[in-house]
Amino acid sequence: MHQVFRGAARLAAVVGLAVGGGTLVAVPSAIADIGSDMELVCSGRSGTHELALRIETTVPSTGTVGQPIQLGTIKIDVSLPPELVKEVSATSPSGAATPPATSVTPSSAPSPALGGVAEIQVAVHEPGGDRRAGWPAFALAAAPPRGDGVVHLTGSGVAPPVVPGAPGGLSWSAGAVDLSLVPGDTKAGKDAAGLTLHCAAEKAPVLGSVRVQRGDEGMVPGASSASPRQPTASQEGLCKLIPGRGENPRYAISDDPKLAEIFESPEVPSSLSNSPAPGLTYCIKATGYFNIKKVGNAAPVAFETNARALTDAYMGNIFFGPNWQEYRGYFVNRSYPTPATMLGFGFMPTRAVAEAVQVGSPRGGETDPITGNLRILQQLSTEFDIPGEAVDRQQLRASAYVRIKAGRAEVNGVPLDLGDKCMTSATSLSATGFMGTLGTGTTQYESGQPLIAEDVKIPSFSGCGVTEDLSPILTASVSGEGNYANLESGPWCEVTTGNRCENDAGALPQTFTVSPGGVVTAVAKPFTLAYSWDNSEFRCESATMRFNFEQGHWQSRFRLAKGDMSLEGCEVETSDGVVYQVEDKVTQDGSLWLSMIMDPATGQPVMKINGMRLNAAVDTGEGEPCTLRISHNLSGIIFPGPREVPGYIGGSYDNRTLSMNVHNLKPSPNSTCGIPGFTDFNSVFDSYKGDFVFDPAQRITSP
C-alpha cells in the first residue's frame, strides 16, 4: 500500500468570502481529509505477522502561530489476517497494563469475537523541532465482515490540539504501533491483553500537513508570562572554540573530588608519559532517553557538547609497553529543552519541558572551572602483542555538575506557571561510553559511542511557581535517586578543520532501525577460507549464525545484536592436496557481536561480525582428531608471538544478505594440528566466500 489516504497532500488552502443576504459572511477555513494506509510488520510471542492499519481524520487547511489546531475525530481500522486471530489467547497475562482507551461503538452485525487496544506513536513536526502528538489509546471492536478474507477492528478517538510555535509547515507522521488483542467477550483494559504485538512500518508515513501563518508568538497557551519562550535547538549552537589548556582558569580539568573520581579507576600506570598540550576542540551531539524512576517512564533528551580533548595525553611504548593510551580534557554541555508526557504519581497525566543546565562545582569559587571532566581510555595497538599492562576495555568517561530546570508544564491539560527560576540544586552526573574489547570489536572515540549514566540523583526543586509555591509538587513527583540515562553520541566534529562535521556543526548520532527483529538465522552456503598461493582450503557446506535482534528505532550501531555460530559439512584440504574430514560441527568459542555503519560513499549499510573463534576437530587418520582453530592473532614486536584473539568478518548488507568482502581470520597458534598450509599464523586467508542470507529478512536502516 504505502499510499496516503485520500491524497493527504491535496490539502485545500482556501479561506473564502461569500455574499449572503446582502452582507459579507466569513467562510471557515477549509477542512481537509488526512491519514494514511500503512503496511505493518508486527512481532510478538507468536512470531512475526504482517497486517494493515488505516488512519483517517480531518484538519483545518491553515493555522496561526500561538493558536491551537484541532484534528477531527480520528478513526482507525486494523486489518488482521485469519491466522493471527487464531493466536489470540483467552488467558490474560498477570500484571499486564493497558492505558485508558478512547470510546468505541461496537458493530451490531455478526463479527469475530475479538477486540483490543491500539497505541500509535505520532510525531508533530514544525520548523522549531519535533514533538510527540500525545494521541490516545484506541479501544478496538470487530467490524462486520467485508468479504476480503481479513478481520477488521475499528476504533475512534480525539487527540489534544497542537499549538504551533513558528510559521511555516506543521505536519503529523505515524511511527511504531503497539497492539493488545483480547477475545471479544473480555473487557479491554488492565490485565486483559491476550496477545501483545509491537509493529513498525518500513518508514514513518506523513499523515498530513497544515500551513501555519504568523501570529502573536508571545500568546502561546501554557507559556509562562514571567519569562520568554525557550529557544529552539536550531537557534544557537555550541560548535565553537573554547579556551585551551592554561588560557582561562574557568576552562580546565576540575580537581573537585566528585568529578575527579573518573581518573581513579583504572589507575594510570606509572610508566606512562604525559604530554600536556592546548588540546583539540570538538563539538558533539547526543540524543537518547532519561528514565525517571518515580514515574516509571522515560523522557527524550538531546545534548550538545563543546569539548577540549587531548589536553593531557598519557602514552605507553609500542615496543616496551604498556598497551595503554589515555587522553584527558574538559567540556561544556547544554541540553535542549524537550517536552515529555508521563503519569505523575502514577495516575496524573503531566506534560513538562525540562533541561539540564551545567554548572561549576558547588565547592568552587569565581575563578574555578565551570567545565566537566573527560577521560578517554584506549589501547595503544589492537594488532600487536605489546608487553606490560593493557587497557582491557576501551571507554570514555565524563563527569559534570548540572541543575535540572523545569519550564512549561501542564497537568491534565491545565497549564502550570512555574516561572523562570524553577530548578534543583547542583547534582553530579557521570556517564560511561563503552568502546569495545578485542572480543566485541573496538571503536575510536571520534566515531561516537553509546553513553550510559547510572543512578542519577534528581535533587529537590525550589523557586517553582509565581502565585503559589509549586516546588513540593515537582519534588514529590520526580525527585529522587536511581534514575538512568541512555544516550548515543554522533561523530566528533573537529572545529578547526571541519573534519566529521555537518553544516559546521556536530553530526547527529548514527543509529539504526530494525524490523521485524526477533531470533534470526543467517546461513551461508558454502563457506570457504583459503590461501591462493598453495591451494590449501578450509571449506564447509554451510555456516550458520544465530542472532537475537531487538525490534525498534534509534538503536546503537555498536553491538546491535549478540549471537553464536556453527558450521557443518566441513573438510580441510592441505597444501599438498590431501583432504581431511572435520568431525561433527565446527563450533564457535564465545559470543559473536554484530555492529553496523553506513558507508558514506554509497549510503548503504555495512555489517561487521566480531568475536570469531572457530574450533574444528580434524580426522587426520592418526588416532584422536586434532584441533584446528581459526581466529585472529596478535604479532609480537620484540618477543616471539603470535597470540590468539577473536577475529571478524564483514561486508555490505542489503536488508537480507550479508555479502562478505572483508575479514582478518588466520589459523591460530592454539591449534594442535600441524596440517600443511595451516601453520602460517601471521597471514590472513586471501581467498574467501560467504554470503549469509538472513531469515527472517531484517530491514536495517538508518536512522
C-alpha positions in Angstrom: 0.0 0.0 0.0 2.0 3.0 1.3 -0.3 5.5 -0.4 -1.6 8.4 1.6 -5.2 8.1 2.4 -7.4 10.1 0.0 -4.3 12.0 -1.1 -3.3 13.8 2.2 -1.0 16.1 0.1 -4.0 17.7 -1.5 -5.0 19.9 1.4 -7.3 22.8 0.4 -5.7 26.0 1.5 -8.6 28.3 0.7 -10.3 30.8 3.0 -13.2 32.4 1.0 -15.8 35.1 1.4 -19.4 34.5 0.3 -22.2 37.0 -0.3 -25.4 36.2 1.6 -28.4 38.4 2.2 -26.5 41.5 1.1 -23.8 41.0 3.7 -20.3 39.5 3.7 -20.2 36.2 5.5 -16.8 34.7 6.5 -16.4 31.1 5.4 -14.4 29.0 7.9 -11.0 27.6 6.9 -11.3 24.6 4.6 -11.3 21.2 6.3 -9.2 18.5 4.6 -9.1 14.8 4.9 -5.8 13.4 6.0 -4.5 10.0 7.0 -2.6 7.0 5.7 -2.7 3.3 4.8 0.2 1.6 6.5 1.6 -1.9 6.0 3.0 -3.1 9.3 5.3 -5.8 10.3 4.5 -7.0 13.8 6.3 -9.2 16.2 5.2 -10.9 19.4 5.4 -14.2 21.2 3.5 -15.9 18.4 6.0 -14.9 15.8 6.0 -12.3 13.0 2.9 -11.1 11.2 2.0 -8.6 8.5 -1.1 -6.5 8.9 -2.6 -3.2 7.7 -3.6 0.0 9.5 -5.7 2.8 8.1 -5.8 6.2 9.9 -8.5 8.8 8.9 -9.1 12.2 10.3 -9.6 15.8 9.2 -7.6 19.0 9.8 -8.0 22.8 9.0 -6.1 23.8 6.0 -4.4 26.7 7.7 -3.3 27.6 11.2 -1.8 30.5 13.2 1.2 30.7 15.4 0.0 30.5 19.1 -3.5 29.3 18.2 -4.5 25.6 18.7 -5.1 23.4 15.7 -7.6 20.7 16.4 -7.8 17.4 14.5 -11.2 16.0 13.9 -12.3 12.6 15.2 -9.6 10.1 14.5 -10.8 6.8 13.0 -8.6 3.7 12.7 -9.0 0.4 11.0 -6.7 -2.6 11.8 -6.8 -5.5 9.3 -5.8 -8.8 10.8 -5.1 -12.0 8.9 -7.1 -15.0 10.0 -4.0 -16.9 11.3 -3.3 -14.0 13.7 -6.8 -14.1 15.0 -6.4 -17.7 16.0 -3.3 -16.8 18.1 -5.3 -14.6 20.4 -5.4 -16.3 23.8 -8.3 -16.1 26.2 -6.0 -16.0 29.2 -4.7 -12.6 30.3 -1.1 -12.3 31.4 -0.7 -11.3 35.0 0.5 -7.8 35.6 -0.1 -6.5 32.0 -1.1 -2.9 32.0 -3.2 -1.3 29.2 -3.6 2.5 29.2 -7.1 4.2 29.3 -8.7 3.8 25.9 -11.0 6.0 23.9 -14.6 5.1 23.3 -15.7 2.8 20.5 -19.1 1.8 19.2 -19.2 -1.9 18.6 -20.9 -3.2 15.4 -24.3 -4.8 15.7 -23.6 -7.1 12.8 -22.1 -10.6 13.4 -18.4 -10.4 13.8 -15.5 -12.4 15.2 -15.1 -12.4 19.0 -12.1 -10.1 19.1 -11.2 -6.7 20.5 -8.3 -4.9 21.9 -6.3 -1.6 22.2 -4.1 0.2 19.7 -1.4 2.7 20.7 0.1 4.8 17.8 3.2 6.9 18.3 2.5 10.1 16.3 5.0 12.9 16.0 4.4 16.6 15.2 7.0 18.3 13.0 7.5 22.1 12.7 10.5 24.4 12.0 11.3 24.7 15.7 11.7 20.9 16.2 9.7 17.7 16.6 7.5 16.6 19.5 5.1 13.9 20.4 1.4 14.4 19.4 0.1 12.7 22.5 -2.6 10.6 20.7 -4.8 8.5 23.0 -5.0 4.7 23.0 -7.8 3.4 20.8 -10.3 0.8 22.0 -10.9 -1.7 19.2 -14.0 -3.7 18.3 -14.7 -6.1 15.4 -16.4 -4.6 12.4 -18.8 -6.6 10.1 -17.1 -8.9 7.7 -16.2 -7.3 4.3 -15.5 -10.4 2.3 -11.8 -9.7 1.9 -10.6 -12.6 4.0 -9.3 -10.5 6.9 -10.8 -9.4 10.2 -11.2 -5.7 10.7 -11.0 -4.0 14.1 -12.1 -0.3 14.3 -11.9 2.4 16.9 -12.0 6.2 17.2 -10.9 9.0 19.5 -9.9 12.6 19.8 -6.3 13.9 20.1 -5.3 17.0 22.1 -4.9 20.2 20.0 -1.4 21.3 18.7 -0.2 24.8 19.2 2.3 25.8 16.5 5.2 27.8 17.7 6.6 29.0 14.4 5.3 29.9 10.9 5.7 27.6 8.0 4.6 24.0 7.8 3.3 21.7 10.6 2.8 18.0 9.9 2.0 14.7 11.6 3.7 11.4 11.0 2.9 8.0 12.4 5.6 5.7 13.9 5.5 2.5 15.9 2.2 0.8 16.8 1.5 -1.4 19.8 -1.5 -3.7 19.7 -3.1 -5.6 22.6 -5.6 -8.1 21.3 -8.2 -9.8 23.5 -11.2 -12.1 23.0 -14.4 -10.3 22.2 -16.0 -11.3 25.5 -13.1 -9.9 27.5 -13.3 -6.2 28.5 -10.3 -4.3 27.1 -8.4 -2.8 29.9 -5.9 -3.6 32.6 -4.8 -7.2 32.8 -6.8 -8.1 29.7 -4.2 -8.4 26.9 -4.3 -11.8 25.4 -1.6 -11.1 22.7 0.7 -8.2 22.5 2.3 -7.1 19.3 4.9 -4.4 18.5 4.6 -3.2 15.0 6.6 -0.9 12.6 6.2 0.4 9.1 9.0 0.4 6.6 9.1 4.2 7.0 7.0 6.6 9.1 4.3 7.9 6.8 3.2 11.6 6.8 -0.5 11.8 7.7 -0.9 15.4 6.5 0.2 19.0 7.0 -1.0 22.5 7.7 0.2 25.8 6.5 0.9 28.0 9.6 0.7 31.8 9.4 2.5 34.3 11.6 0.8 35.4 14.7 1.5 36.7 18.2 4.1 34.2 19.3 4.0 35.5 22.8 0.5 34.4 23.4 1.1 30.6 23.3 -1.3 28.9 25.7 0.5 27.5 28.7 3.6 29.6 28.2 4.9 31.4 31.3 4.1 35.1 31.4 7.2 35.6 33.6 9.8 34.5 31.1 10.3 34.4 27.3 9.8 31.2 25.4 12.7 28.8 25.4 14.9 29.0 22.3 14.8 26.0 19.9 17.8 23.8 19.3 18.5 25.3 15.9 18.8 28.9 17.0 22.1 28.6 18.8 25.0 26.1 18.7 28.0 25.4 20.8 30.2 24.4 17.9 32.9 27.0 18.6 36.4 27.2 20.1 36.7 27.3 23.9 39.9 28.3 25.7 42.7 25.8 25.6 44.8 24.5 28.4 46.2 27.3 30.6 44.3 30.1 28.7 41.5 30.6 31.2 41.1 29.0 34.7 37.3 28.7 34.1 38.1 26.2 31.3 40.2 23.4 32.8 40.2 19.9 34.3 38.4 20.2 37.7 40.0 18.9 40.9 36.6 18.6 42.6 36.7 15.2 44.4 33.4 14.0 42.8 34.4 15.0 39.3 37.9 13.6 39.7 36.6 10.2 40.5 36.7 9.2 36.8 40.5 9.4 36.9 40.9 7.0 39.9 39.9 3.6 38.4 41.6 2.1 36.5 44.7 3.6 37.9 47.2 5.1 35.4 50.4 3.0 35.2 53.4 5.0 36.4 55.4 4.1 33.3 53.1 6.2 31.1 54.5 9.5 29.9 52.3 12.6 29.8 52.4 15.2 27.1 50.4 18.3 28.1 49.0 20.3 25.2 46.4 23.0 24.4 44.1 20.3 23.1 41.7 20.0 20.2 38.2 21.4 20.2 35.3 19.2 19.3 31.6 19.7 19.1 29.4 16.6 19.7 25.7 15.9 19.6 24.0 13.2 21.6 20.4 12.1 21.8 18.6 9.4 23.9 16.3 8.9 26.9 16.3 9.7 30.6 14.5 7.2 32.6 12.8 8.7 35.7 12.3 6.1 38.4 9.4 7.7 40.2 7.2 7.9 37.2 8.3 4.7 35.6 8.8 6.3 32.3 11.4 7.8 30.0 11.8 11.4 28.6 13.6 12.1 25.3 16.8 14.2 25.8 19.2 15.9 23.5 22.7 17.3 24.3 25.3 19.4 22.5 28.8 19.3 23.9 31.8 21.5 23.3 35.0 19.7 24.4 38.7 20.3 24.6 40.3 16.9 24.4 43.9 15.7 24.5 45.0 18.5 26.9 46.8 15.6 28.7 48.0 12.6 26.7 49.4 9.6 28.6 51.1 7.2 26.2 52.7 3.8 26.5 55.5 2.5 24.4 54.9 0.4 21.3 58.0 -1.7 22.0 58.1 -2.0 25.8 54.5 -1.2 26.8 52.2 -0.8 28.4 49.5 -1.2 25.8 47.7 2.0 27.1 46.9 5.4 25.8 44.8 7.9 27.8 43.5 11.3 26.9 42.0 13.9 29.2 40.2 17.1 28.8 37.1 19.2 29.8 33.8 20.2 28.3 30.8 22.4 28.5 27.4 20.9 27.9 23.9 22.1 27.0 20.7 20.1 26.9 17.9 21.2 24.5 14.5 21.8 26.2 12.4 18.7 25.3 8.8 18.2 26.2 7.7 14.8 27.6 4.4 13.4 28.8 4.1 10.9 31.6 1.9 9.9 34.6 2.8 11.9 37.7 2.2 9.9 40.9 1.2 7.0 38.7 -2.1 8.5 37.6 -1.8 12.2 36.7 -1.1 13.0 33.0 1.7 15.5 33.1 3.5 17.3 30.3 6.6 19.3 31.0 9.6 20.8 29.4 12.9 20.4 31.3 16.6 20.9 30.6 19.9 20.1 32.4 21.9 23.3 33.0 25.7 22.6 33.5 27.2 24.5 36.5 30.6 24.6 38.2 31.5 22.7 41.4 29.4 23.7 44.4 32.8 24.0 46.2 34.3 26.2 43.6 34.9 30.0 43.6 34.7 32.6 41.0 37.9 31.6 39.3 37.4 27.8 39.5 36.5 25.7 36.4 32.9 25.7 35.2 33.7 22.7 32.9 33.2 19.0 33.4 36.0 16.4 33.2 36.7 14.0 30.3 38.7 10.8 30.2 39.3 8.6 27.2 41.0 5.1 27.6 42.2 3.2 24.5 44.7 0.6 23.6 47.9 1.8 22.0 47.5 -1.0 19.5 44.9 -3.7 18.7 47.2 -5.6 16.3 50.5 -6.1 18.2 51.1 -8.1 21.4 52.7 -5.3 23.5 54.1 -6.4 26.8 53.0 -5.0 30.2 49.7 -3.7 31.4 46.9 -3.2 28.9 43.5 -1.4 28.7 41.2 -4.4 28.7 38.2 -2.3 27.5 38.2 0.9 25.6 35.9 3.5 27.2 35.1 7.2 27.6 34.1 8.7 30.9 32.7 12.1 31.6 31.5 13.9 34.8 29.9 17.3 35.4 27.6 19.1 37.8 24.1 20.0 36.5 20.9 21.6 37.7 17.5 20.4 36.4 15.4 23.3 35.3 11.7 23.0 34.7 9.9 25.2 32.1 6.4 24.9 30.8 4.2 22.3 32.4 0.6 21.0 32.1 -1.3 18.7 34.4 -4.4 17.2 32.8 -4.1 19.8 30.1 -4.2 22.7 32.6 -1.1 24.9 32.4 1.1 25.5 35.5 3.0 28.7 35.6 6.3 27.7 37.1 8.2 30.9 36.5 11.7 31.1 35.3 13.6 30.1 38.5 12.2 26.6 39.0 15.2 24.3 39.3 17.1 21.9 41.6 20.4 22.3 43.4 23.5 21.0 41.7 23.9 17.3 41.3 26.8 15.3 39.8 26.3 13.3 36.7 28.8 10.7 35.5 28.5 8.8 32.2 30.5 6.0 30.7 30.8 5.2 27.0 31.8 1.6 26.2 34.1 1.5 23.1 34.8 -2.2 23.0 37.2 -5.0 23.6 39.1 -7.4 21.3 36.1 -9.7 21.5 33.3 -7.3 20.8 35.4 -5.2 18.3 36.6 -1.7 19.1 35.7 1.8 18.0 37.5 5.1 18.3 36.2 8.0 20.4 35.9 10.3 17.4 33.4 8.0 15.8 30.8 8.5 18.6 29.6 5.9 21.1 26.7 4.9 23.4 26.8 6.7 26.8 25.2 5.4 30.0 24.7 7.4 33.2 23.5 5.2 36.1 22.0 6.1 39.5 21.5 9.8 38.6 20.0 11.8 41.5 17.4 14.5 40.9 17.5 16.8 43.9 14.5 18.7 45.4 13.1 21.6 43.4 12.8 25.2 44.6 11.7 28.5 43.1 8.7 27.0 41.3 5.5 28.9 40.8 4.5 32.6 40.5 1.4 33.0 42.6 2.0 29.9 44.8 4.9 27.6 45.7 4.7 24.5 43.4 8.1 23.2 44.3 6.8 20.5 46.6 4.7 19.0 43.8 7.6 18.7 41.5 9.8 17.3 44.3 7.3 14.7 45.2 6.6 13.6 41.7 10.2 13.3 40.2 13.0 14.0 42.7 15.0 11.0 44.0 17.8 8.5 43.2 18.0 5.6 40.8 17.4 7.5 37.6 19.1 6.3 34.4 20.2 7.9 31.1 21.0 6.2 27.8 22.4 8.3 25.1 24.1 7.9 21.7 26.7 10.4 20.5 27.4 11.3 17.0 30.8 11.7 15.3 33.1 14.3 16.9 33.2 17.4 14.8 36.7 18.9 14.9 36.1 22.7 14.9 39.4 24.0 13.4 39.5 21.5 10.5 35.8 20.8 9.9 36.6 17.0 9.9 33.5 14.9 10.6 31.3 18.0 10.7 27.9 18.6 9.1 26.9 22.2 8.2 29.7 23.5 10.5 28.2 21.5 13.5 28.4 18.1 15.0 26.6 15.3 13.1 23.6 13.6 14.6 24.2 10.1 16.0 24.2 7.3 13.5 21.5 5.0 14.9 19.6 2.1 13.3 16.0 0.9 12.9 15.5 -2.8 13.0 12.3 -4.6 11.8 10.9 -7.1 12.4 13.6 -8.3 14.9 13.5 -11.5 17.0 15.5 -14.6 16.6 17.3 -14.7 13.2 19.4 -17.2 11.4 22.0 -16.2 8.8 23.2 -19.1 6.6 26.0 -19.1 4.0 26.2 -22.0 1.5 29.1 -22.6 1.1 31.6 -21.0 3.4 35.3 -21.2 2.5 38.7 -19.7 3.7 41.8 -20.4 1.6 45.3 -19.4 0.6 45.6 -18.9 -3.1 49.3 -19.4 -3.4 49.3 -23.0 -2.1 45.7 -24.2 -2.7 45.2 -25.0 1.0 41.5 -24.6 1.9 39.1 -24.8 4.8 35.6 -25.3 3.3 32.1 -26.1 4.7 28.8 -26.9 3.1 27.1 -24.3 5.3 27.8 -21.8 8.1 25.0 -20.6 10.3 25.0 -17.6 12.6 22.1 -17.0 15.0 21.3 -13.6 16.4 18.6 -12.1 18.6 17.6 -8.7 17.2 15.6 -6.2 19.2 13.0 -4.6 17.1 12.7 -0.8 17.2 14.1 2.6 16.3 17.2 4.5 17.3 19.3 1.5 18.2 23.1 1.8 18.7 25.2 0.9 15.8 27.8 -0.7 18.1 26.8 -4.2 19.4 23.5 -4.1 17.6 23.0 -7.9 18.2 24.6 -10.8 20.0 24.8 -14.3 18.7 26.7 -17.6 18.0 27.8 -19.7 15.1 28.3 -23.3 13.9 29.5 -24.8 10.6 28.5 -28.1 9.0 29.8 -30.4 6.3 33.4 -29.2 6.7 36.7 -30.5 5.4 40.3 -29.3 5.1 42.5 -29.6 2.0 46.2 -29.3 2.7 48.7 -27.5 0.5 49.8 -30.9 -0.9 46.3 -31.9 -2.0 45.3 -34.2 0.9 41.7 -33.8 2.1 40.8 -34.4 5.8 37.3 -34.5 7.2 36.1 -32.5 10.1 34.2 -34.5 12.7 30.7 -33.2 13.7 30.1 -29.4 13.6 32.6 -26.7 13.8 31.8 -24.6 16.9 32.3 -21.0 17.9 34.0 -20.2 21.2 32.3 -17.3 22.9 29.7 -14.8 21.6 29.5 -13.0 18.3 28.8 -9.3 18.2 27.2 -7.6 15.3 27.9 -3.9 14.6 26.7 -1.6 11.8 27.8 1.5 10.0 26.5 3.4 6.9 29.1 3.6 4.1 29.5 7.4 3.5 30.4 6.7 -0.2 27.4 4.5 -1.1 24.9 5.3 1.7 24.4 1.6 2.1 24.6 -0.3 5.5 27.8 -2.2 6.2 27.8 -5.1 8.7 30.7 -6.4 10.9 30.6 -9.6 12.9 33.2 -9.6 15.7 34.3 -12.3 18.2 35.1 -15.2 15.8 37.0 -18.2 17.2 36.2 -21.3 15.2 37.1 -24.7 16.6 37.2 -27.8 14.3 38.1 -31.4 15.2 40.0 -32.8 12.2 40.4 -36.5 11.5 43.9 -36.8 10.1 43.9 -40.6 10.3 46.4 -40.7 13.2 44.2 -41.7 16.0 42.5 -39.0 18.0 41.4 -36.0 15.9 43.5 -32.9 16.3 42.1 -29.4 16.8 42.2 -26.7 14.1 41.4 -23.3 15.4 40.7 -20.3 13.2 40.7 -16.8 14.6 42.9 -13.7 14.6 46.4 -13.4 16.0 48.4 -10.5 17.5 52.0 -10.4 16.4 54.8 -9.9 18.8 57.1 -6.9 18.3 60.2 -7.9 20.3 59.2 -11.3 21.9 58.1 -14.2 19.7 54.4 -14.4 19.1 51.7 -14.7 17.9 48.8 -14.7 20.4 45.3 -15.8 19.6 42.5 -13.2 19.8 39.0 -13.2 18.2 38.6 -12.2 14.6 35.9 -10.7 12.4 34.1 -10.9 9.1 32.3 -8.0 7.4 30.6 -6.8 4.2 27.7 -5.0 2.7 24.1 -5.7 3.8 21.0 -5.4 1.6 18.3 -6.0 4.2 18.5 -9.7 3.6 22.1 -10.8 2.7 25.5 -10.1 4.2 27.9 -10.3 1.3 31.3 -11.0 2.9 34.0 -8.8 1.5 36.5 -8.4 4.4 37.9 -10.4 7.3 41.0 -10.9 9.4 40.9 -14.6 10.0 44.0 -16.8 10.3 45.0 -20.2 11.6 45.5 -20.0 15.3 48.7 -20.9 17.2 46.4 -22.6 19.7 45.7 -25.3 17.1 47.0 -28.8 17.8 47.0 -29.8 14.1 50.2 -29.5 12.1 48.4 -29.5 8.8 50.5 -28.3 5.8 49.1 -25.0 4.7 47.6 -24.2 8.1 50.8 -23.4 10.1 51.2 -19.8 8.9 49.9 -17.9 11.9 50.7 -14.4 10.5 48.9 -14.4 7.1 45.2 -13.8 6.7 43.4 -16.1 4.3 43.5 -14.2 1.0 40.6 -16.2 -0.6 37.2 -16.5 0.9 33.5 -16.9 0.2 30.4 -16.4 2.4 27.1 -14.8 1.6 24.9 -15.0 4.7 21.1 -15.0 4.0 19.1 -13.7 7.0 15.8 -15.5 7.9 13.5 -13.7 8.5 14.9 -10.9 6.5 15.8 -7.9 8.6 15.2 -4.3 7.4 18.1 -2.4 9.0 18.0 1.3 8.1 19.5 4.5 9.5 18.1 6.3 11.4 
